[in-house]
Amino acid sequence: MTRSNRPSFGAFLFYAAAFALSAYFTFAAVQGDFGLFRRVEIAAEAEALSGDLGELRTEIATMENLTRRLSDDYLDLDLLDQQARSVLGLLRADEIVIR
């Protein structure tokens, strides 16, 4: 009886399972929920949100400045006049409105 040099079915099954597991874990490491692509997406989203945060901080500073200028401690009459004209539609007696 001579033995052939063909690998046995068990060895083939072992290598196929090992290849399938390594392919699955490689795919999960690249495209999974915690993979490389998701990490890049999160970094891009964080950068965009940082830009939005900067814009919101600027807008908040502007609103705080306008609020301070209309407070009882410091009243800016020009700003009060501007707000009365734009919000309430008030005019002075000596003005003419052209539409």
C-alpha positions as CSV (number, residue, x, y, z in Angstrom):
1,M,0.0,0.0,0.0
2,T,1.3,3.3,-1.0
3,R,0.3,6.5,0.5
4,S,-0.5,9.5,-1.8
5,N,0.9,12.9,-1.2
6,R,-2.6,14.5,-1.4
7,P,-3.5,16.5,1.8
8,S,-6.3,15.1,3.7
9,F,-9.8,16.5,3.8
10,G,-9.4,17.5,7.4
11,A,-6.4,19.7,6.6
12,F,-8.3,21.4,3.8
13,L,-11.2,22.0,6.1
14,F,-8.9,23.5,8.7
15,Y,-7.2,25.9,6.3
16,A,-10.5,26.9,4.7
17,A,-11.9,27.7,8.2
18,A,-8.8,29.6,9.1
19,F,-8.9,31.6,5.8
20,A,-12.6,32.4,6.4
21,L,-12.0,33.6,9.9
22,S,-9.1,35.8,8.9
23,A,-11.1,37.2,6.0
24,Y,-14.0,38.0,8.4
25,F,-11.8,39.7,11.0
26,T,-9.9,41.7,8.3
27,F,-13.2,42.9,6.9
28,A,-14.5,43.8,10.4
29,A,-11.2,45.7,11.1
30,V,-11.6,47.7,8.0
31,Q,-15.3,48.3,7.5
32,G,-16.9,47.3,10.8
33,D,-18.5,49.5,13.4
34,F,-15.1,50.2,15.0
35,G,-13.0,49.8,11.8
36,L,-10.7,52.1,10.0
37,F,-13.3,53.6,7.7
38,R,-15.6,54.4,10.6
39,R,-12.7,56.0,12.4
40,V,-12.0,58.3,9.4
41,E,-15.8,59.2,9.3
42,I,-15.7,60.1,13.0
43,A,-12.6,62.2,12.6
44,A,-14.2,64.1,9.7
45,E,-17.5,64.6,11.6
46,A,-15.5,65.8,14.6
47,E,-13.7,68.4,12.4
48,A,-17.0,69.6,11.0
49,L,-18.6,69.8,14.4
50,S,-15.6,71.8,15.7
51,G,-16.2,74.3,12.8
52,D,-19.9,74.5,13.8
53,L,-18.9,75.1,17.4
54,G,-16.7,78.0,16.4
55,E,-19.5,79.6,14.4
56,L,-21.9,79.1,17.3
57,R,-19.5,80.6,19.8
58,T,-19.2,83.7,17.5
59,E,-22.9,84.0,17.3
60,I,-23.3,83.6,21.0
61,A,-20.7,86.4,21.6
62,T,-22.6,88.7,19.2
63,M,-25.9,88.0,21.0
64,E,-24.3,88.6,24.4
65,N,-22.9,91.9,23.1
66,L,-26.3,93.0,21.8
67,T,-28.0,91.9,25.0
68,R,-25.5,93.8,27.1
69,R,-25.9,96.9,24.9
70,L,-29.7,96.8,25.5
71,S,-29.5,96.2,29.3
72,D,-30.4,98.6,32.0
73,D,-26.7,99.1,33.0
74,Y,-25.6,100.1,29.5
75,L,-28.2,101.4,27.0
76,D,-27.1,102.0,23.4
77,L,-29.7,104.4,22.0
78,D,-28.7,103.8,18.4
79,L,-29.2,100.0,18.8
80,L,-32.5,100.7,20.6
81,D,-33.6,102.9,17.7
82,Q,-32.5,100.3,15.2
83,Q,-34.4,97.5,17.0
84,A,-37.6,99.6,17.3
85,R,-37.5,100.4,13.6
86,S,-36.8,96.8,12.4
87,V,-39.0,94.8,14.9
88,L,-41.8,97.2,15.7
89,G,-41.8,99.2,12.4
90,L,-41.7,102.5,14.2
91,L,-40.8,105.8,12.5
92,R,-40.1,109.3,13.7
93,A,-42.6,112.0,13.0
94,D,-40.3,113.8,10.5
95,E,-39.6,110.8,8.3
96,I,-41.2,109.8,5.0
97,V,-41.5,106.2,4.0
98,I,-41.2,105.2,0.3
99,R,-42.2,101.7,-0.7
